[in-house]
Amino acid sequence: MLEHIADFTAWPILTGIFIGYIANRIMSGEGKGCCMNLFVGVVGSYAGTFISHLLNIELFGKGFLTNFVFCLLGAVVVLWIWRKLFG
C-alpha cells in the first residue's frame, strides 16, 4: 500500500520541478533552484488549469502532453506576472 502513496507524491513533485525548470529557462535563461522550480511548477499547474477553464478546454482525459503544455503555459504566466510585480 505504501508504494502507491510514494507514486502519488513523487510524480507531481518531479513534474512540478521539471515544469518550473523549463518555465524558468524560457523566461530568464536559467534555472532558479529546486525549491523555486517546484513552487513555480505547482503554482503554474494551477494557473494552467485556470487558463484551460477560461478557454473552455477540459483537461481531464486529454493526455499527458496537453496537460503538460497547459501547466507550462501557466508557469510562464506566473513568472511573467512575478517579473511585472517584483522585477
N, C-alpha and C positions, 0 to 999 in steps of 0.2 A: 504494500500500500504506500509506503514512503517513497518509492521510486516514482510514482505518479505525481506526488507533491513536488519532487525535485524537477521533474519535467515541466510541470505547470509554472514554476517560478523561474527556472533557468532560461527558457526560451524568450519570454518577454524582456528579461533583463539583457540578454545578449543582443536581441534585435534592437532594443532601445539604445544600447551603446553604439551599435552599428549605424543606425539611422542618425543618431546625434553626431557621430563622427563624419558621416557623409555630408550632412547639412552644414556642419562647421567648415568642412573643406570647400563646399560650394560658396559659402558666404564670406569666409575670411582666408581661405587657402591653407588653413592648418587646423589640427585637432586641438581641443581645449582641455584634454584630460578625461579620464574615465568617468569620474563622477559628473562632470559638466555634460559630457556626451550623453550619459544616462538620463540626466534631467531634461536635456533638450529633446531627446528621443521620446521620452514618456509624455512630456507636455505637448510635443509635436504630434504624437499619435492622437491625443485628444483633440487637438486643433484640426488635424486632418479629418477626423470623424465629423467634427462640426462643419467643416467645409463641404464634405460629401453630403451632409444633410441639407445644407443651403442650396446645393446643386441638384437635390432630389436624386442622388445616386446611392443606392443601397449597397453597402459593402459586404454584408453577410452573405457568404456563399460565392463571392466573386473570385476567390483565389488569392494566393499569396502575393502575386505581383501587383494586382490592383490595390490591395491593402498597403503594400509597401510603398507604392507611389504616393498614395494619399497621406500616409504617415510622414514620408519625406517632404512632401509639399507643406504639410502642417509645421514641420520642424523648421523649414526655411522661412516660413511666415513668422513663426515665433522669434527666430533670430533677427529677422528684419525689423520687427516691432521693437525688440530689445535694443537694437542698434539705434533706432529712431528716438527711443525714450532716454537711453542712458549713454549713448555713444556720441 
